[in-house]
Amino acid sequence: MTVVKVIEVMSSSPKSWEDATAKAIAKAHASLKNIRSAWVQDQSVSIEKGKIKEYRVTLKLSFELQ
């Protein structure tokens, strides 16, 4: 039987939502094994002086427990 756990993580990037997502997955991979999927739950931006300063994502990551 496979048991999967889901956690929520947040990440940001000055480049794009895709880059923020990739950074979150790479960082989680450093401490979690068997990451199976990522669901982008939310996207937002921070704005400074009328321009996008930072792209932000909230992800739900699922990974198999050993």
N, C-alpha and C positions, 0 to 999 in steps of 0.2 A: 504494500500500500504506500502511496506517495502522499506526503503531507506538505502543503505549500503555505508559506507565511507571506503576508502582505504588509509592507511598511510604506510610510509616506515620507518623501524627501523633497527639499526645495533647493533650487540652484538659480544662479544668475550668470549673465554674460553681457559684455558690451557689444557683441557681434550680432547674435540672433537667438531665437527660441531653440532652434536646432542645436546650436552650440551649447546653450545652457543645459539642454537635455543630455547631450553627449558627455558633458562634464559631470553631471549628476550620476550617470551610469558608470563612468570610469572611476569616480571616487567611491561609489558603493561597491564596485567590483574589488577594490583594494581590501575590503574587510568582509565581504559576503561572498559565499560560494554558491554556485548553481542559480544565478539570476536567470529567470525564465522569461519574464516580460516586463514591460514598462507601459504604463498608461498615463498620458499627459492629462491630468485632471483639470489644470487651470493654467492660463497664461496671462501675464500682465507686463506692464512696462513702468519704469520710473522716468519721469520727465524733468529736465532741467533747462531753463531758459528757452522753452518752446521746442526742445529737441529730445529725442529718446536718449536717455543716459544708459539704461540697462534693461535687458530683457529678462523676465523672471518666469520660471515654470515650477509648478507643483506636480510631482510624479507619484504614482503608486507603483512600487516595485514588488514583484512576486519572486520568491526564491524557494527552492526545495530544501526542506529540512533533512538533515542526515541522521 
